[in-house]
């Protein structure tokens, strides 16, 4: 019974957060970005032609009117321009590309599977390597394994993504020729080629994130192993494996779950550098191309989708806490 009111409060807070994100994002693009009509029309355009483009795009109205039109368009859709040249954007409408003329949400949905594949595959790798490595380091504190693993973790955090991507691409593709150059191949067409396409992006992202997760898991495990209930469990004669996995690891994973939710949500908004280096047509590459062409609706659409993913991840993480750590359930009562 206590879950529903809590969930209701979290959803209300999420709606308010998303509304604030929409407002400030829209304000930034309204006041701080170059005039898209001038960019589309070019240097030879007359003022009348620019005004006509601004009217067609719906950006010739006052700020609050434009914001209200954008906000209502999410729920009921909107129409750009008027007459024979009018373009209708069906709900949920988060914009219409200035450059391609395509519906922004439809474009993002088309690119989403690539970003989901990159994020999910990398997450599996960094969780397996990071959590297991951090756990072993905590259990073997002060040994050569602990010191070596933490040194590797520090190096993984320090190296920039683009540097690791370029080095990995040179070694595995150019020098050793173990992998082909990444080229999107549908899973149903060739599973092996599909796996080879995503392997390097997974490794690049997993190296950085696994390093952070290893250090975080190690720290949390050491703190948990020193608590009173752990000494009680050992005094009762419980076996080493249940003590480590049931009593030490599970409570130590709550901060890891928080970090995982945020990291996955961020990657679902596009792994910009990784996708660009490997030429993957995901949301990150879409945002990169839109920035280069000043396609404001696409940039804003990607921003809003990423914000929605972060807010949703926060709710899921909060609900997952009580499953992993019994102390959270006790505190909730």
C-alpha positions as CSV (number, residue, x, y, z in Angstrom):
1,X,0.0,0.0,0.0
2,X,2.9,2.3,0.7
3,X,4.4,1.8,-2.8
4,X,1.5,3.5,-4.7
5,X,1.6,6.9,-2.9
6,X,5.4,6.9,-3.3
7,X,5.2,6.0,-6.9
8,X,2.6,8.7,-7.5
9,X,4.8,11.3,-5.9
10,X,7.8,10.2,-8.0
11,X,5.7,10.4,-11.2
12,X,4.5,13.9,-10.3
13,X,8.1,15.0,-9.6
14,X,9.1,13.4,-12.9
15,X,6.5,15.4,-14.8
16,X,7.6,18.6,-13.2
17,X,11.2,17.9,-13.9
18,X,10.4,17.1,-17.6
19,X,8.4,20.3,-17.9
20,X,11.3,22.3,-16.5
21,X,13.7,20.6,-18.9
22,X,11.4,21.3,-21.9
23,X,11.0,25.0,-20.8
24,X,14.8,25.7,-20.3
25,X,15.8,23.7,-23.4
26,X,13.3,25.6,-25.5
27,X,14.5,28.9,-24.0
28,X,18.1,28.1,-24.9
29,X,17.3,27.4,-28.5
30,X,15.0,30.5,-28.7
31,X,17.5,33.0,-27.4
32,X,21.0,31.7,-27.9
33,X,21.1,29.8,-31.2
34,X,21.5,31.3,-34.7
35,X,18.5,32.1,-36.8
36,X,17.6,28.8,-38.5
37,X,15.8,30.6,-41.3
38,X,19.0,32.4,-42.4
39,X,20.9,29.1,-42.3
40,X,18.4,27.3,-44.4
41,X,17.9,30.1,-46.9
42,X,21.6,31.0,-47.4
43,X,23.5,34.3,-48.0
44,X,21.6,35.3,-51.1
45,X,18.1,35.4,-49.5
46,X,16.1,38.6,-49.2
47,X,14.5,39.6,-45.9
48,X,11.1,38.7,-47.3
49,X,12.2,35.2,-48.1
50,X,13.7,34.8,-44.6
51,X,10.4,36.0,-43.1
52,X,8.5,33.5,-45.2
53,X,10.7,30.6,-44.0
54,X,10.4,31.8,-40.4
55,X,6.6,31.7,-40.7
56,X,6.7,28.3,-42.3
57,X,8.8,27.0,-39.4
58,X,6.6,28.6,-36.9
59,X,9.4,30.6,-35.3
60,X,8.1,34.1,-36.0
61,X,5.9,34.2,-32.9
62,X,6.7,35.5,-29.4
63,X,8.5,33.1,-27.0
64,X,5.6,32.1,-24.8
65,X,3.4,31.5,-27.8
66,X,6.0,29.3,-29.5
67,X,6.5,27.4,-26.2
68,X,2.8,26.7,-25.8
69,X,2.5,25.6,-29.4
70,X,5.5,23.2,-28.9
71,X,4.1,21.9,-25.6
72,X,0.6,21.3,-26.9
73,X,2.1,19.6,-30.0
74,X,3.4,16.9,-27.8
75,X,-0.1,15.9,-26.9
76,X,-2.3,16.9,-29.8
77,X,0.2,17.4,-32.7
78,X,0.8,20.6,-34.6
79,X,0.9,22.1,-38.1
80,X,3.8,24.0,-39.6
81,X,2.9,26.8,-42.0
82,X,-0.4,27.2,-43.8
83,X,-2.1,26.5,-47.1
84,X,-0.7,24.0,-49.6
85,X,2.7,24.1,-48.1
86,X,1.5,23.2,-44.6
87,X,3.2,20.3,-42.9
88,X,1.3,18.3,-40.2
89,X,3.2,16.7,-37.3
90,X,1.1,14.1,-35.5
91,X,1.2,13.7,-31.7
92,X,3.4,13.2,-30.0
93,X,5.2,15.9,-31.9
94,X,8.5,17.1,-30.5
95,X,9.6,18.9,-33.7
96,X,10.1,18.8,-37.4
97,X,13.6,18.8,-38.8
98,X,14.7,22.0,-40.5
99,X,17.1,20.2,-42.8
100,X,15.6,16.9,-43.7
101,X,11.9,17.8,-43.3
102,X,11.3,14.6,-41.3
103,X,9.4,14.2,-38.1
104,X,12.0,14.4,-35.2
105,X,10.5,11.7,-33.0
106,X,10.2,9.3,-36.0
107,X,13.8,9.9,-36.8
108,X,14.9,9.3,-33.2
109,X,12.9,6.1,-33.0
110,X,14.6,4.8,-36.2
111,X,18.0,5.5,-34.7
112,X,17.1,4.1,-31.2
113,X,17.8,0.4,-31.8
114,X,21.5,1.2,-32.6
115,X,21.9,3.2,-29.4
116,X,20.1,0.6,-27.3
117,X,22.3,-2.2,-28.7
118,X,25.5,-0.2,-28.0
119,X,24.3,0.7,-24.4
120,X,23.0,-2.8,-23.5
121,X,26.0,-4.7,-24.9
122,X,28.4,-2.4,-23.2
123,X,26.5,-2.6,-19.9
124,X,26.6,-6.4,-19.8
125,X,30.4,-6.2,-20.2
126,X,31.1,-3.5,-17.7
127,X,28.8,-5.1,-15.1
128,X,30.5,-8.5,-15.4
129,X,34.0,-7.1,-15.4
130,X,33.5,-4.2,-13.0
131,X,31.4,-5.8,-10.3
132,X,33.3,-9.1,-10.2
133,X,36.7,-7.3,-10.3
134,X,35.7,-4.9,-7.5
135,X,34.4,-7.8,-5.4
136,X,37.6,-9.8,-5.8
137,X,39.7,-6.7,-4.9
138,X,37.7,-6.1,-1.8
139,X,38.0,-9.8,-0.6
140,X,41.7,-9.7,-1.4
141,X,42.4,-6.3,-0.1
142,X,46.1,-5.3,-0.2
143,X,47.2,-8.2,-2.5
144,X,48.8,-7.9,-5.9
145,X,45.4,-8.6,-7.5
146,X,43.8,-5.7,-5.6
147,X,46.6,-3.2,-6.5
148,X,46.9,-4.4,-10.1
149,X,43.1,-4.2,-10.7
150,X,42.8,-0.7,-9.2
151,X,45.8,0.5,-11.3
152,X,44.0,-0.9,-14.5
153,X,40.8,0.7,-13.3
154,X,42.5,4.1,-12.8
155,X,44.0,3.8,-16.3
156,X,40.6,3.0,-17.8
157,X,39.0,6.0,-16.2
158,X,41.8,8.3,-17.3
159,X,41.9,7.4,-21.0
160,X,39.5,9.3,-23.2
161,X,36.9,7.4,-25.2
162,X,38.0,8.6,-28.6
163,X,41.6,7.7,-27.9
164,X,40.7,4.1,-26.9
165,X,38.4,3.8,-29.9
166,X,41.0,4.9,-32.4
167,X,43.8,2.7,-30.9
168,X,41.4,-0.3,-30.8
169,X,40.4,0.3,-34.3
170,X,44.0,0.6,-35.5
171,X,45.1,-2.6,-33.7
172,X,42.1,-4.9,-34.4
173,X,41.1,-3.7,-37.8
174,X,44.2,-2.2,-39.5
175,X,47.1,-3.9,-37.9
176,X,45.9,-7.4,-36.9
177,X,42.9,-7.6,-39.2
178,X,41.0,-9.6,-36.6
179,X,37.8,-7.6,-37.2
180,X,36.3,-5.8,-40.2
181,X,35.7,-2.1,-40.2
182,X,32.4,-1.5,-38.4
183,X,29.4,-1.5,-40.8
184,X,25.8,-1.9,-39.7
185,X,24.5,-5.3,-40.5
186,X,21.0,-6.5,-39.3
187,X,21.2,-9.3,-36.8
188,X,18.8,-11.4,-38.8
189,X,20.9,-11.1,-41.9
190,X,24.3,-12.1,-40.4
191,X,24.5,-12.5,-36.6
192,X,28.3,-12.9,-36.8
193,X,28.8,-9.7,-38.8
194,X,26.4,-7.9,-36.5
195,X,28.4,-9.0,-33.4
196,X,31.7,-7.9,-35.0
197,X,30.2,-4.5,-35.8
198,X,29.3,-3.8,-32.2
199,X,32.2,-5.5,-30.4
200,X,34.6,-2.6,-30.5
201,X,32.1,0.0,-29.4
202,X,31.1,-2.3,-26.5
203,X,34.7,-2.7,-25.4
204,X,35.5,1.0,-25.6
205,X,32.5,1.9,-23.4
206,X,32.9,-1.1,-21.1
207,X,36.6,-0.2,-20.4
208,X,35.7,3.2,-19.0
209,X,32.5,2.2,-17.1
210,X,33.9,-1.1,-15.8
211,X,36.8,0.9,-14.2
212,X,34.4,3.1,-12.3
213,X,32.2,0.2,-11.3
214,X,35.1,-1.8,-10.0
215,X,36.3,1.0,-7.8
216,X,32.8,1.7,-6.5
217,X,32.0,-2.0,-5.8
218,X,35.3,-2.4,-4.0
219,X,34.7,0.6,-1.7
220,X,31.1,-0.5,-0.9
221,X,32.1,-4.1,-0.3
222,X,34.8,-3.0,2.2
223,X,32.4,-0.8,4.0
224,X,29.8,-3.6,4.2
225,X,32.2,-6.2,5.3
226,X,33.1,-4.0,8.3
227,X,29.5,-3.6,9.5
228,X,28.1,-5.3,12.6
229,X,25.7,-7.6,10.8
230,X,28.6,-9.1,8.9
231,X,30.5,-9.9,12.1
232,X,27.3,-11.5,13.4
233,X,26.9,-13.6,10.3
234,X,30.5,-14.8,10.6
235,X,30.0,-15.5,14.4
236,X,27.0,-17.7,13.6
237,X,29.2,-19.9,11.4
238,X,27.7,-19.1,8.1
239,X,29.6,-20.3,5.0
240,X,31.9,-17.9,3.2
241,X,29.9,-17.9,-0.1
242,X,26.5,-16.9,1.4
243,X,28.2,-14.2,3.5
244,X,29.9,-12.7,0.5
245,X,27.0,-12.9,-2.0
246,X,23.9,-12.7,0.1
247,X,25.0,-10.4,3.0
248,X,27.9,-8.4,1.5
249,X,27.4,-8.0,-2.2
250,X,23.6,-7.3,-2.3
251,X,23.7,-4.2,0.0
252,X,26.8,-3.0,-1.8
253,X,25.0,-3.0,-5.1
254,X,22.6,-0.1,-4.3
255,X,25.0,2.7,-5.4
256,X,26.0,0.5,-8.4
257,X,22.3,0.3,-9.4
258,X,22.0,4.1,-9.2
259,X,25.1,4.6,-11.3
260,X,23.9,1.9,-13.8
261,X,20.5,3.6,-14.2
262,X,22.1,7.0,-14.9
263,X,24.8,5.6,-17.3
264,X,22.3,3.6,-19.3
265,X,19.9,6.5,-19.5
266,X,22.8,8.7,-20.7
267,X,23.9,6.2,-23.3
268,X,20.3,5.8,-24.6
269,X,20.5,9.5,-25.3
270,X,23.4,8.7,-27.6
271,X,27.1,7.7,-27.1
272,X,28.1,10.6,-29.3
273,X,31.9,10.1,-29.5
274,X,31.8,6.3,-29.8
275,X,29.0,6.3,-32.4
276,X,30.8,9.0,-34.4
277,X,34.2,7.3,-34.4
278,X,32.8,3.9,-35.4
279,X,30.2,5.4,-37.9
280,X,27.2,3.9,-36.1
281,X,23.9,5.6,-37.0
282,X,22.6,6.0,-33.5
283,X,21.1,8.9,-31.6
284,X,24.6,10.2,-30.7
285,X,25.6,10.4,-34.4
286,X,22.2,12.0,-35.1
287,X,22.9,14.7,-32.6
288,X,26.4,15.2,-33.9
289,X,25.1,15.7,-37.5
290,X,22.4,18.0,-36.3
291,X,24.8,20.2,-34.4
292,X,26.9,20.5,-37.5
293,X,23.9,21.7,-39.6
294,X,22.2,23.8,-36.8
295,X,19.1,21.6,-37.0
296,X,17.6,22.9,-33.8
297,X,14.5,20.6,-33.6
298,X,16.6,17.5,-33.8
299,X,19.1,18.7,-31.2
300,X,16.2,19.6,-28.9
301,X,14.4,16.3,-29.5
302,X,17.5,14.3,-28.6
303,X,17.9,16.4,-25.5
304,X,14.3,15.8,-24.4
305,X,14.5,12.0,-25.1
306,X,17.7,11.8,-23.0
307,X,16.1,13.8,-20.2
308,X,13.1,11.5,-20.3
309,X,15.4,8.4,-20.1
310,X,17.2,9.9,-17.1
311,X,14.0,10.7,-15.2
312,X,12.6,7.2,-15.9
313,X,15.8,5.6,-14.8
314,X,15.6,7.5,-11.5
315,X,12.2,6.0,-10.8
316,X,13.2,2.5,-11.7
317,X,16.4,2.7,-9.6
318,X,14.4,3.9,-6.5
319,X,12.0,1.0,-6.9
320,X,14.9,-1.5,-7.3
321,X,16.5,-0.4,-4.0
322,X,14.1,-2.3,-1.8
323,X,14.8,-5.5,-3.7
324,X,18.5,-5.4,-3.3
325,X,18.9,-4.0,0.2
326,X,16.5,-5.1,3.0
327,X,17.7,-2.2,5.1
328,X,15.8,0.2,2.6
329,X,12.6,-1.7,3.3
330,X,13.1,-1.4,7.0
331,X,13.8,2.3,6.7
332,X,10.7,2.8,4.6
333,X,8.4,1.4,7.3
